[in-house]
Amino acid sequence: MHEDVPLAVPELTGQQLTAGCRPAPPQAGWVVDEPRWDAYYAVVFVACLAIVQAGPLPLTGRIIATVALTAMVPWYIFLGRPLMQVNDPTRDPGLKGTIYLAGLIVLFATAQSQDPNTWFLAFGLLPQCFQVTTLRRGMVFVVILNVTAGALEAWRNPGCRAC
């Protein structure tokens, strides 16, 4: 054991192993199959939907943003949520996780193109990038999501330097 490392786990000796002591299984950083995550996503979604409904959008923009946001609910329930059931940080859902996140970005971009305040939905989408795929692929989707939001804002206000 390293004395200079706080909270270092002592190495098990052969005597401890034969006495029936086994090391505890590694714990994941996030337990993704807890209902608290569902509640968190629901609160962020409802708040974003309320912002869209209360905002100064024309009727067409409000309808497009609302449809895009509403489409995220079954997308999450039927595709995203089952991918989050597995609490194993080494898993790779592969193509399903990539399809789920790509669909979320398309729906997010559709809503964001109508109302810039839907960017707040990113608080609910960004954790999902790490819960449905590997860390490396999750980081790629985080960058894509943020670049998409920034590009849409720059497209909406091309001459704005204070934005």
Stockholm file with secondary structure:
# STOCKHOLM 1.0

chainA/1-163         MHEDVPLAVPELTGQQLTAGCRPAPPQAGWVVDEPRWDAYYAVVFVACLAIVQAGPLPLTGRIIATVALTAMVPWYIFLGRPLMQVNDPTRDPGLKGTIYLAGLIVLFATAQSQDPNTWFLAFGLLPQCFQVTTLRRGMVFVVILNVTAGALEAWRNPGCRAC
#=GR chainA/1-163 SS CCTTSTTCCCCCCHHHHHTTCCCCCCCCSCCTTSHHHHHHHHHHHHHHHHHHHHSCCCHHHHHHHHHHHHHHHHHIIIIIHHHHTCCCTTCCCTHHHHHHHHHHHHHHHHHHHHCGGGGGGHHHHHHHHHHSSCHHHHHHHHHHHHHHHHHHHHHHSTTCSCC
#=GC SS_cons         CCTTSTTCCCCCCHHHHHTTCCCCCCCCSCCTTSHHHHHHHHHHHHHHHHHHHHSCCCHHHHHHHHHHHHHHHHHIIIIIHHHHTCCCTTCCCTHHHHHHHHHHHHHHHHHHHHCGGGGGGHHHHHHHHHHSSCHHHHHHHHHHHHHHHHHHHHHHSTTCSCC
//
